[in-house]
Amino acid sequence: MSRRVLIIDDEDDIRQVAALSLETVAGWDVIVANSGAQGIQRALEDQPDAILLDVMMPGMDGPTTFRELRKNPATAKIPVLLLTAKVQGPDQRRFADLGVEAVLLKPFDPLTLSTQMEQILGW
């Protein structure tokens, strides 16, 4: 079954690598957004099966974007996985307390990203 995944990240190269990885390795449909605000709009329009969300973005950061997604009934149930290079204990606890499905570390392995997501999401 083909899945649709939304990648929200302000870094072009991260978006491109993740999108290429999920499209090529898993055959999923990938939608991209370069900001939290654009990501929320795309989530509403496209209703993805999951969202890969960068933590550190200018303007609206990942945790703020996540909270906004949860406020809207149309996007509240979409599983969100955070992407972050920050792996300090307090940060991990703060991210876990948000209620995201998982926190994935940057840099990620493009060859195993879809498998990681499948395992976390039970796909």
C-alpha positions, 0 to 999 in steps of 0.5 A: 500500500502506498503511503503519503508522507509530508516532510516539513524542513527548512533545509532544502538538502534534508527535504530532498534526501528524505523525499528521494529516500522515501520515494525510491526505497518505499515507493511512497508519495512525498509532499514537502514544505519548507516552513511550519506554516506551509507544512500546516497548510499542506497537511490540511490540503493533502491529509498525509499518513504521517509527517516528518517534522524538523525541530529547528526551523526559523519562524515557527519551530517544530514543537510549535508546528506540532501543537498547531497541527494538534489543535485542528481536528483535520490534522490532529490524528496524523502521526508526527515524527520529529527530526532533530540533530539535538539529542541531549537528555532534556531535549529528548524528554521535552520532545517525548512529552509533546506526544510525537510518535518518535524522535529521529536523529539527523543525520538519518540513513536514507536507506533505512528511513522508511523501515524505521518509520514503518516500525514506529508507525506499525505499517 
